[in-house]
């Protein structure tokens, strides 16, 4: 019997467990009312957001060229924070994407950790 697929919240919790213990990484803060705000449910490295859960989708900060490749491959779309302008370095991963959340979050962590503030 096949097991039930994990929800987006469960998958993100797995990321928090895997990456939240790394040096410089901080896990999302559980504060009432923060979940709807940008970065309310976000993993950060040295204070910079690199992965977050938004509307049941993993959103990660990656180099623009990497986002272009993933969008062209149909793995996701550029993230729009509600201002009507997609962000060039942010990918909103499609729920059925073939790329793994752990791999993409690892790429995002490495990118954010070496990006200037």
Secondary structure, 3 states (H helix, E strand, C coil): CCCCCCCHHHHHHHHHHHHCCCCCEECCCCCCCCCCCCCCCEEEECCEEEEEEECCEEEEECCHHHHHHHHHCCCEEECCCCCCCCCCCEEEECCCCCCCHHHHHHHHHHHHHHCCC
